[in-house]
Amino acid sequence: MEFKDYYAILGVSKDASREEIQRAYRKLARKYHPDINRGPEAEAKFKEIGEANEVLKDPEKRKRYDRYGAAWKQAQAHGGAGGVPPGWQEVHFDFGGPGGGVKFEGADFGGMGGMGGEGFSSFFDMLFGSGGGPGAGAGPRGGGRGTAAFARRGSDVEAEITLPLREAAHGGRREITLADPATGQRNTYAVTLPKGMRPGQRIRLAGKGGSGSSGGPSGDLLLRVAVAPDPRFKLVGSDLYTTVPVAPWEAALGGEATLETLDGPVRVKIPRGSSSGKKIRLRGRGFPAKDGSAGDLYAELAIAVPETLSPREEELFRELAEASSFRPRDRA
């Protein structure tokens, strides 16, 4: 085991205030956080500064470290031979038998089996035990902080999926394939889509994000939903808008037309004397909502005329023009 100079690790003086220590720690933590720094030594450095901060931010631990930290090798060397170096009268090293451990100012810091744990260094465990405080057990079964002190949850990963309007409305199950931005590997996920997915909403796939470190859990995969433009419908809130082309005589005389909805075609009546822009409202035929309701569907009538006329059609239109007294521009 090697003595660790926690002050040097954080780059502060031995008389640094708690605030100075915290500022130094935060600065270094940002620099070496593995999610930011991909260097090969970043994770080890991050753990080292975390260990230094764990000791120096706590007045009691810092006091013990300042008193005994640099002399631990000397204490170990003399402990086996029965000698006690100056300043170590309150420390007892017992290496014999199952109950062996380190007794420090009356507190049992666990057996020597806890040395070398994944979370804290052997030096830390020697002085403070795996749990970092009095009474904490050592090693993986100790109930102390150990590995958990540096276990980090993986980062959440966000990706966008584009759904057709009908699929966003009806929901269901589908498989999506995404490329991992870090490795380029393509992964396929089975996704359950709830009804009425709106643009910007997210689907959370727990544990499918970035991998955790030091035993930490993986992050989540967040799928942000986009809805592809639909050639028939425009989505506004929970309402849908569509256009129904009608012939001039249908608009004038009334009639029926087949109207497409998200649930299939329906027949609607065209009111007599309809003009372009008139809307037919179908209640509950719009986009579904979370509470099971749905918006409305608005079908706007658009009068369409043939681009070319047969001789007979042209003759009839001319007869109509001569016979009719309707002057739409006079109404303005």
N, C-alpha and C positions, 0 to 999 in steps of 0.2 A: 504493500500500500504506500501511497505517496501523499505527503502533506499537501493540502490544497490551500493556497493563499486566496481566500475569498475576496479580500480587498483588491488584490491585483487582478483577479478575474473580472471584477466589475469596474476596475480602473478608478477606484476612489481611495482616499487616504484613510488611515485607521481611525482618525477622529471625525470622519464624515458624519453628517447628520442623517437621520432616517430619511428625510426628504431628498437629500443628495443621493442616497443609495437607491431610492425608488426611481429617481430620474435616470440614473445610470442604467438601472435594470431595464426600464421601459425602452430606452434607446437601443440597448443591445438586443433585447428580445425582438424588437421590430426588425433589426438588421439580420438576425440569424434564424428567424422563424422559418421552419422548413417549407411552409406554404409560399414564402417569398424568396428565400435563398435556397437555390437548388444545388449549392456546392456540396462536395462529398463530406465536409467536416461540419456542415451547418447544424445537423441534428445533435451531434455530440456537444458542440459549442452551446447550443440552446439549452441542453440539459445541464451543462456545467454552470451557466449563469443563473439558471433556475435554482440550482442547489445553493449557490452562493447567496442568492436573494432570500431563499428559505431560511437561512441562518441569520443573516445580518439584519433582516427586517424585524426579527423578533428579539426584543431586548434581552430576554432570558437566554436564548440560544447564543446570541452575540456575546453575552457576558461569559458564558461557559467556553465558547470558542476562543475568545481573547485570553482566557486564563489557561486553558489546557491545549489548545489546538496545536501549537508548534512543538509541544513537548511530548506528543503522544508516543513517538518511537522510544524515547527515553523511558517513559512509564512502562511500556511493554517489555523492554529489555530488563528492567529491574524487577518487574512483577514476578517473573518465573523464579528468580533467585531469592526472593524474599526481601530484596532491597526496595526502598521507597524513596524516590527522588524528592527534593524539596518542592513543596506546593502540591504534591500528589497524595497527601495523607488521607484525604477523604475519598480516594478512588481505590477500588480493589478489583484486580483482575483475577478471576478464578477460572483456570483452564481445565480443571479436573472434573470428570463425571458429567452425567446428563444435565445436571442443574447449572453447569458452568455458564458464566456470563460476565457482564461488566456491571459492577455496583458503583453508582455515582451519587454522592451526597444522599445516600439512603434510597435512591430510586433504581429499580431493576430495569436495565435497558435490553434485556433479552439475551438469548444465547449467541455464541459466536457464529452459529450457522447463518445468521442474517447478513454477515459481511458479504459484500460483492453483489447485492441485489441489483435488479435492473434499473430501478428508479434513481436511487441515490448511490453515491460512490461508497467504496469500502471505508474510506476515511470518514465520511459522514456517519455511516452506520456505527463505526467504532466510538464516535463521540456521542451520538444522539439516538442510536438505534434506528431500525428501519422505519418506525413510525414517526421519527423526528421529535419525540417528546417522552416524558416519563411514562412508564407503564406500557408503552407500545410494544407489541410483539415484533419479533424479527423474522425476516424471510417471507416467503409467499403466504404463509398461513398466519402472519402476525397481526393482521387487522389494521396495520398502520398504513401510511400513505404509499411507501415503496414505489412500485411501478406506476400506480395510479397517479402519483404526484406529477408525472410527466406524460401520462397517457393523454393523447389529443384526439378528439373526434375529427374525422375526415371532413373536408370542405364539401359544401353543397355544390352540385353542378346543375347548371340551368341550360336547357335546350328548347328550341321551338319546334312545334309540330303544326302542320297546316291541315285542317280538316275541311272536307266539303261541307256545305251548309246542311245538307240532309243528315250527314253523319253527326255533325255537332248537335243537331236537334234531337235525333233519335238515340244517340249513345250506342253502347254495345262494346264488344271486345274486338281488339285489333292488335296486331304485332307491329312494332316499330323498330327500325334498325338505326342506330346512331354510332358515329365514330367517336372513340375516346380521343379528346383533344391532346392528351399527353402521349399516348402510345400509337394513335392512329388505328387501333384495333376496332373492328366493328362488332357491336353487341346488339343482340335482339332482345326486346322486352315485350312481355304480354301486358297490355294495358286495358283496364276497364274504363270506358268513357261513360260518365253519367249523362243523363238527358239534359239538353239545354246548355251545352258548353258555350260560353260567351268569349269573344276575343279578349285576350289578356288574362283569362283565368288560368290557374295552374293545377296540374295533377302531380301529386307527390308520390314518388316511388321510394319508400323508406329503405335505407341501407344500400342504395344503388349508386351513390355518389362517390366522392373521393375516398380512398382507403385511409383509415386511421393509422396512428403510429403508436408504438409502445403499448399495444394492447387496446388502444382506443377504438370506438365503434366507427364504422364507415358513415359518411355523410349521406345526404339524400339526393336523388335526381329529381329536379323540378322541371316539368314539361309545361312550357308556356304555350297556350293555345292561340293559334291564328285561324281565322275562318276565310277560306278562299272565296273570292267573288263568284257569285252565281249568275248565270246568264238570264235567269227568270226572275229572281227575287232580290230585293234590297232589304237588308235588315236594319231597322231603326228601333233601338230599345228592344222591346218584345214584339213589335209589330213588323209585318212583312208587307212590302209594296211590290206590285206587279202591274203589267200593262196588258190590256185586252184589246186587240184590234177588232173593229167592227166595220161592216160595210155601211155606206151612206143610207141605204134603205132600212138596215137593221136599226140604225140610230134614230131614223125618222119614225118607223113603224113599230119599233120594239121587237123583241124576239128572245131567243135563248142562245147561250154560248157555253162552250166547255172551258172551264177554268182549272188550271193546274194548281194543286196545293202540295204541301210537304207530305200529305197523307194520300195523295192520289187525285185524280180528276173529279170535279164536281160540275153539275149544271147550274148555271145562274141565269136569272132573267135580266134582260136589257130593257130598262124602262123606255117607253115611247117618248120620242122627242129628246133623246140624250145628245149632248154635245161632247166634243173631245174634252177631257179633263174631269168629267164626272166620275165619281168614285163609287164603287159598289163595296160595301163593308160586309165581311164574313166574320162574325164574332167567334173567337176561340180557335181560329184557323191559322194563327200566327205562330211565333216561336215559343216553345215551352219554357216555363219558369220552374224554379226549384220546388215551389210549393204545389206543383201538379197542375197549375193553371197554365194558360197560354195567352199570348197577345192576339191581336186581330189581323186579318188579311185584308188589305185594301187593293182592289182591282180598279185601275184607272182606265177608262175607255179612251181609245184613240181611233178616230175615224180614218179609215184607209180607203184610198181610191185606186183603181187600176192604173198602172203606168201607161198601158196602151188600151184603146177601145176598139171593139169591133165596129163595123159600120152601123149595125143595128143599135148597139149601146150608145154610140155617139148620137144617133138620131133621137133616141129616147131622152138622153140628157138635154139635148137642145129643146125638145118639146117641153120638158120639165122647166127649163130656164124661162121659156116664153110664157108658160102657164102660171108659174109661181109668182106670188107677190112678196115672197120672203127676201128681205134685204138685210143680211146680218150686219153690215157696216153702219146701217142707219140706226141700229140699236145702241151703238157705242155712245 
